[in-house]
Amino acid sequence: MTALLIGAAVSALALVTLFWRRHWVSGVTMGLGLVTLVLLTTQPNIGNSPARWVANLTQVAYYRGALLRQARELSQEGVSPALAAIGIDGFGSLTSGVALDPTGEILLPPDKRSDAWKAAANHSELGVDDLQGVHVIGDYYSWFHD
């Protein structure tokens, strides 16, 4: 694995050097692009990287209408707070998705969540004790459990 990473780094450096010699702007652009790619996918870590946030934001934008519709239906049924969740990936207990949680309790540890939140979570895919949430934007969250 280390040899592969070193080989990829040497190849990238050789490519940037080749373009730099022909036209320095191309070399600088490629070098900055490679540095940006590394930073976006690794900092601070893959799960919380800017690239992961963009992916979560894209999922929220795509599923926003369905989340709002689900929250409205739950509210009409008298479920309060109206927590909406959509599973996007996984199966069984290894699942992830997006959620609309106006309370923000999805970020709390399971023992700190209110009884009302837990009851409302049982009406959606959020009714799991080991659920973990990541704030995306506003009242929207990415969630997963394993």
ABEGO torsion letter per residue (X at the ends): XAAAAAAAAAAAAAAAAAAAAABAAAAAAAAAAAAAAAAAAAOABAAABAAAAAAAAAAAAAAAAAAAAAAAAAAAAGBOBBBBBBBABEBEABBBBBBBBAAGAAABBAAABBAAAAAAAAABAABBAABBBBBABEABBBBBBX
